[in-house]
Amino acid sequence: MAWVVCGGPAGLPPHRHRAAPRCCLEVRLTPALAKKENKERSARFMELLDSGNVQDAARMLQKANSSGVDDQRLHRDVVNVLHCNNPHREAEDTFSAVADSIEKESAQIMIHWYFTKGNLGPLQALVKSLLAQGQVPDPWAANMYLDLFARNNPTKAVEEEFRMLREHGLVPDIVTFTTLMNQYLLNKQYGLVAETMHIVHTRKLEPTEYTYSVYVRSLCEIYDWRGIRKTLKEMVGRNLTPSVYLWSVIMKAQRAKGLHKDVVKLVRKMRGLGVEPSDHCVTLLMASLGKLQNSEQIWEFYNSFPSESMSYISYAATIAALVQCQDYAGAIKLFQSMESYNWDFDNNMAFNYAIQAYTGLGDIEAAETVLECMRKNEHIAPCTTTYATLIRAHAKAGSLRRVNDLVEEMKIEKLKPTVYTFDALIFALGKVSVGAAEATFNEMERSGIEPTVFSYNQMMNVYKTHEMIDRLEKTWEQMIVRDRLKPDNYGINILLSAYVKVGNLRSAEKAFSYFRQYKLQPDVVALNCMLHGYVKDNNVDKLLQYLHTMRASKLRFDSVTYKTIVTFLVGRGLFDDARYYKKEAQRRGVKIRIKVPGNTNLSAETNKKRSEGSP
C-alpha cells in the first residue's frame, strides 16, 4: 500500500508539481487503501492538516507508529506533516523510527525537506540508509545532498563523498558538476574550477547559466580576460544571456585592475544584448567614468537610463563622478533634482559630494546650507568627511575662525577625526603657523592614524611655503624610509618647486630623477618647474636639452610651457628658436602673443640638433 503525492515544493521533479491546497500537499488514496479503518484515519488526518492543526496531526502519526500502522502509508503521512510550513519534533521522531525501511520516493522528499532546513546530520543519515538498502537517490536529490554537504565540509571531503556516490551508481549531471565547481570557487581553487569545466565539455553536458556564472567568476578572480571573452561568446552561442549579476562581477574585476575604459565597453555590450544594467552596474560604471574624467559620457549614460531604474546610491555615484570631473555645476543640478524623488536618504554620500561641488565652485555659503539640511534630516547626519571638506574650503578662503568652530562641532557630535580630517586641518593651519600644522600631524600619529602619502604632501607643502628646506627633506625621508610609502607626482613636484624656489638647481635635478626611480611619468607641472629653474639659472643649453628630452617622452606642453620658453629665448636674442616654439604652440591651439623679431640667432644646442637632423 502506498500514497501518491500530487503536489510539492519547488525543486521536486516536474511530474510531481501541481497547485497545492491549504496543507501544501494534496494526498489521495489508491484503491488498495480503501479499507474502512484506513479511510477513517486518513479522513481525520486530512481534516487536521486542512485546518492547520499540524501539531495534532504529528501526534496522531506518533500514535499510529507505536500501534504498528502500515509503514509506507505512515512514511507518506510524515512527509506531508513535515512539508507543512510548521515542522514538529513528533513528525521527525516518527520518521527517524521508520527510516530504515523507507521507500526511495518518500526519502527523496525528506532529502528536499532537510535541504531546505539546512539539517545536514539527518540528511546524511538518510542518504547512508538509502545506500545501505541498495537505493541510489535520483540526481536532483543527490545534488541537494552534495550542495548542503559542500557548505559544511572542506573540498577534500566533498570530493570523497562525490566518489562514494558514484561508486554506488550515481550518474552525475550538470548540476552535480556545477556544485563541485562552486565548492572549488569558494575555496579559491581556480585551477580545479577550470578542470571541472573541461570535464563538462568532454562529457558533452549542457552547461546552465549558473554553470557559466561560476566559471566566469573564477576567471575574474585570476583576471583571465581572454577566457572571459571566450566564455561570454560561448554563452551567447548557446542562447544563454549572462545575468546582470555576472556582468557586475566582470565590471568589478575590471575596475580592480584599473581597466575603466573596458568597463564602459562592457556596459555598451550588455545593453546591445538587451540587458539593462542593474543599480549596482550603474554605480560601477559611474565610478569608472569619474576616473576617466569624462563628463560627456557620464551625461550620455545618465540620460539613457530610465530615472525610475536608478536608486539613491546610483544617483550619488553619478554626482561623485561629476565632482571628480570637476563638473561642479552639473553635480549640483543633479543633486537638486533628487529632491523630487522623496527618498528616505539612508546615507550621506550624495550630500557630501554636493558639499564638494559647492566648495569647488567657491560657494561655501551653499555648502553650509547643505550641512544644515543634513542636520535636519532624521535619517542621516554629517560625518568626518563632511566636516573635512568644509574645513578645507574655509581654510582655502582664509576663514580660520570657522575652521575652529567646525572642529569644536565635531567634538560635540563625538566624531572621531580620520586621516582625511587631519589632512584638511594641516592644510588649514599650515597657512598661518608651521608649529600648529606640526602639532596636528603629531596628534594624528598619537591617535594611531597612519599618515598617508597625501598627509606627507600636506606637511611638505607647508615647509615649502615657509622655505624650510631642511624640515621638508626630513619629512620626505620619513615618508620613504620609515613608513616605506611610494611618493606620487604631487609630492615630487613639491620637492622640485621648493628647490627651484631657493635656487638649488642641482637638488632639483636629483628630485626630478625620482620619477624614473619610482616608475612615475613626469607631468607638465614638473616640466614647467624645471623650466623655471633653468630660466632662473640663465642656462640656455641645458634648457633646450631638457626640452628635447621631454619631447622624446611624448609629454604634451601646455600654455605655461610655451610662454616660458618663448619669453626666455626672446630675452636672450635666440629669435629663431623662439619662432620655432611659437609656431609649434599655434599648431597645437595655444595662443602666444609675444612678439618675436625677425633676426636669426641660433643657440649652440639648436645648431647641434640641426646638424644631427633634429629640429
C-alpha positions, -999 to +999 in steps of 0.1 A: +000+000+000+013+035-009+001+070-010+006+092-042+019+127-038+003+150-063+019+184-054+051+195-038+076+222-031+098+239-056+128+217-066+109+184-069+107+166-103+083+182-128+058+153-128+052+160-091+045+197-094+009+208-091-011+236-073-010+228-036-041+232-014-041+247+021-019+220+036+008+225+009+003+189-003-027+171-018-028+134-008-052+109-024-056+073-016-050+045-041-078+018-043-056-006-023-060+017+007-098+019+006-104-001+037-127+013+063-102+017+091-078+034+068-105+057+054-115+069+088-079+075+099-070+092+066-101+115+068-092+125+103-056+131+093-065+153+063-090+172+084-063+181+108-039+192+081-066+213+062-075+231+094-038+239+100-036+218+132-003+203+122+008+195+158-022+172+164-016+156+130+020+149+141+009+134+174-016+112+155+013+099+134+034+092+165+005+072+180+000+053+147+036+044+146+035+029+181+004+009+170+021-007+141+002+010+113+014+002+077+049+016+072+047+031+037+014+049+044+029+062+076+060+074+057+038+095+034+019+110+063+051+120+080+063+136+048+031+156+045+033+169+080+069+180+075+061+198+043+036+220+060+055+251+069+055+243+106+079+215+115+073+194+146+096+172+165+069+144+168+069+140+130+107+140+127+110+115+156+084+093+139+103+095+106+135+085+123+118+055+138+109+041+103+138+055+083+155+021+079+126+008+058+115+039+040+109+038+003+131+058-021+102+082-032+095+093+004+132+095+012+138+119-016+110+142-004+127+141+030+160+149+014+144+181+000+129+188+034+163+185+052+180+205+025+156+235+027+161+235+065+198+231+063+198+200+085+229+181+072+231+155+100+197+138+094+201+143+057+234+125+057+220+096+078+191+093+054+213+091+023+235+065+041+204+045+049+192+045+013+226+034+000+227+006+026+194-006+011+209-005-024+189+025-034+207+055-051+190+089-049+180+105-082+205+131-094+182+160-083+181+147-047+218+137-047+227+172-058+208+187-029+227+165-006+261+174-022+252+211-021+245+211+016+274+188+023+297+212+004+286+241+025+297+224+057+328+205+047+362+211+031+368+204-006+386+170+000+356+156+020+332+168-008+353+150-034+353+118-013+315+120-009+311+125-046+333+095-054+313+074-029+280+083-046+294+075-080+306+041-067+270+034-057+258+041-092+251+078-092+253+093-127+264+130-122+246+156-142+254+192-149+241+203-115+265+179-098+295+193-116+283+229-110+281+221-073+317+209-073+328+240-093+311+263-068+329+245-040+363+250-057+355+286-063+346+292-026+380+277-017+398+297-043+409+266-062+405+282-096+425+256-114+401+229-103+372+250-115+387+251-149+394+213-149+358+206-139+345+228-167+368+209-191+351+176-179+317+192-185+327+199-221+343+165-226+311+147-214+291+170-238+269+181-209+248+213-215+261+240-191+235+261-174+236+298-170+247+292-134+275+269-145+289+296-167+284+321-139+306+301-116+332+296-142+333+333-152+335+344-116+366+321-113+382+337-144+375+371-129+395+362-098+426+355-119+419+383-144+418+360-174+402+384-198+407+362-228+389+333-211+361+356-200+355+369-236+355+333-249+330+321-223+307+351-229+308+343-266+300+307-259+271+316-237+256+338-264+261+310-290+240+287-267+213+313-264+221+319-228+221+356-218+246+364-190+228+376-159+231+412-147+250+399-116+276+382-139+281+415-158+286+433-125+312+407-113+332+413-146+329+451-142+342+448-106+372+428-117+380+453-145+378+482-120+401+464-097+427+464-124+421+500-134+405+490-168+379+517-167+376+520-205+368+483-206+340+488-180+324+514-204+327+490-233+312+461-213+281+482-204+276+491-241+279+454-249+254+442-223+229+468-235+235+456-270+224+421-259+192+436-244+203+435-208+197+467-188+224+474-162+213+470-125+217+497-100+250+482-089+262+482-125+253+518-129+273+527-097+304+508-110+301+525-144+298+560-130+328+554-107+349+543-138+337+574-158+347+596-129+382+580-130+383+587-168+374+623-162+348+621-189+317+642-180+303+639-215+299+601-212+285+605-177+257+626-190+252+604-221+247+573-199+227+592-172+202+604-198+199+569-214+189+552-181+152+554-170+151+576-139+129+550-121+156+524-125+181+544-106+183+544-068+197+569-043+231+551-045+234+553-083+224+590-082+250+596-055+277+577-076+268+599-106+272+631-086+305+618-073+317+611-108+308+646-119+327+661-090+357+640-100+354+656-135+351+690-118+317+694-134+305+710-102+276+728-118+263+695-132+267+678-099+247+704-081+220+703-107+217+666-103+217+668-065+189+694-066+168+672-089+170+644-064+147+663-041+117+655-063+120+617-056+111+620-019+136+593-009+143+584+026+181+591+024+198+563+042+234+576+039+251+609+034+271+601+002+252+625-021+252+653+004+290+650+009+296+652-028+272+681-031+292+700-005+324+692-025+307+705-056+297+738-039+331+743-024+346+735-058+326+765-072+337+786-043+301+788-030+308+780+007+275+795+018+256+770-002+278+742+011+269+753+047+232+752+037+236+715+027+252+709+061+222+723+078+199+701+056+218+671+068+214+681+104+176+684+100+172+651+082+164+623+107+179+596+085+214+610+080+240+630+099+272+648+090+303+626+091+340+633+093+342+636+055+315+663+056+335+683+081+369+677+064+355+691+031+342+722+048+374+727+069+395+726+037+372+750+019+372+775+048+410+772+051+414+780+014+391+810+019+411+821+049+382+817+074+402+801+102+377+811+129+351+789+111+377+761+109+380+762+147+342+762+150+339+731+128+365+713+148+345+721+180+313+709+164+329+676+156+339+672+192+303+679+204+289+653+179+316+629+191+330+623+157+365+608+156+388+625+131+400+604+102+432+609+082+412+630+058+401+653+086+437+657+098+449+664+063+424+692+060+435+707+093+472+705+084+463+724+052+443+750+071+467+756+100+498+754+078+488+787+061+494+806+094+516+785+116+541+758+109+540+748+146+502+743+146+505+721+114+533+700+130+512+697+162+483+684+142+505+659+123+519+646+156+484+644+171+474+622+141+502+598+148+495+597+185+459+588+177+471+557+159+462+570+125+490+563+100+498+592+077+492+587+040+513+600+011+488+628+009+494+636+046+531+639+040+525+660+009+505+685+030+533+688+055+559+692+028+538+719+012+537+738+045+576+736+047+579+747+010+556+777+016+578+788+045+611+778+027+621+754+054+640+730+032+657+710+060+624+700+075+610+693+041+638+669+034+634+652+068+597+647+061+605+632+027+630+608+043+605+598+070+579+590+043+603+570+022+625+553+048+604+550+080+569+545+066+581+529+032+555+548+012+558+553-025+557+590-034+533+604-060+538+631-087+524+657-064+550+650-037+579+651-061+566+683-077+565+699-042+602+689-037+611+702-072+594+736-067+609+740-032+645+735-046+638+758-076+623+784-053+656+786-033+678+783-064+691+749-057+690+735-093+713+705-086+690+692-059+660+699-082+676+677-109+681+650-084+645+653-073+634+650-110+653+617-112+628+603-086+602+600-114+623+573-131+633+557-097+597+552-086+585+544-121+563+575-124+556+596-156+567+633-152+537+656-158+536+691-172+538+706-137+572+690-132+583+702-167+573+738-161+590+737-127+623+726-141+620+751-169+617+779-144+648+765-127+668+767-159+655+802-167+664+813-132+699+798-137+701+815-172+713+782-187+701+781-224+718+749-235+705+729-205+670+743-210+669+733-247+685+699-240+658+693-213+630+703-237+644+678-263+644+650-237+608+659-226+596+659-263+611+624-267+590+612-237+559+625-256+549+648-228+525+674-241+534+710-234+508+735-221+505+773-225+527+779-195+555+758-210+554+777-244+552+811-228+581+804-205+602+791-234+594+819-259+598+847-234+632+833-223+645+828-258+634+862-270+651+878-239+683+860-249+680+871-285+675+835-298+647+845-322+649+815-345+644+791-316+616+813-301+599+814-335+600+777-338+583+771-304+558+798-311+547+782-343+545+748-326+523+763-299+500+778-325+497+744-343+485+729-310+460+756-304+480+776-278+480+813-284+513+831-278+511+869-280+548+876-275+564+893-305+594+876-319+618+899-340+629+887-374+667+884-368+682+850-366+704+838-338+706+801-330+717+786-297+746+761-296+722+733-286+699+741-316+729+742-340+739+708-327+704+693-331+701+708-366+734+692-377+720+659-364+688+663-384+666+671-354+646+704-351 
